[in-house]
Amino acid sequence: MTKSNLVKLISLAIAIGAFALLIVGDVQIKLQHEGFSFVSFRNVLTEIGMVVAVSVGSVLGWSLFVDNRHRFRDAMGQLEADFVRWKKRSAYFAKDFQQHLESTFTDWELTSSERDIALLIIKGLSLKEISDIRDCSDRTIRNHANTIYKKAGVKSRSELSAYFFEDLLTTDATKSNS
């Protein structure tokens, strides 16, 4: 018998014992005042049954709560450990990806402004959003974007993003089909 089960049984026994003492006292009081009759005896048995049912239900409910609390705590611990592992791995990949971006931007000979704008395009911002962030005209951002596309050898923002993300999303199956 596990410690948990032993605690449950002891709790159940204590609860039933305490209620039994209360009921015995109640029966004695009723018998003294009303005298013994089948109706009063049936009422006492009904009360005993209800008290036992409530006692058992309470103990079982509490034990389920405690068991589920432990399971929840264990699951949360596992999720936290998984999150820490994922965060370490993603930091490694993010650093590697950032280095890849910088290296490619250098190969394309992008200016500092073009690098910033290219990064914002890759992040998915619209040209309007980029112009608002950089506090310059839409036309200026559009000109920078066209220069970036030309230097990168792509025709659009989606091709620019795909240039970097395609390698990340390529699986072994797609590589073997190429």
Residue pairs with C-beta under 8 A, 6 or more apart in sequence:
1 9
4 63
4 66
4 67
8 59
8 63
11 59
11 62
11 63
12 55
12 56
12 59
15 55
15 58
15 59
16 52
16 55
16 56
19 51
19 52
19 54
19 55
20 48
20 51
22 51
23 44
23 47
23 48
23 51
26 44
26 47
27 44
30 40
30 43
30 44
31 40
34 40
97 164
97 168
100 164
101 119
101 122
101 164
104 163
104 164
105 114
105 115
105 118
108 148
108 151
108 152
109 151
110 118
110 148
110 151
113 144
114 144
114 147
114 148
114 151
116 134
117 130
117 134
117 141
117 144
117 145
117 148
118 148
118 152
118 160
120 129
120 130
120 133
121 127
121 130
121 145
121 148
121 157
121 160
121 161
122 160
122 161
122 164
124 161
125 133
127 138
127 141
127 142
127 145
128 138
130 141
131 137
131 138
131 140
131 141
134 141
145 157
148 160
149 155
149 156
149 157
149 159
149 160
152 160
152 163
154 160
154 163
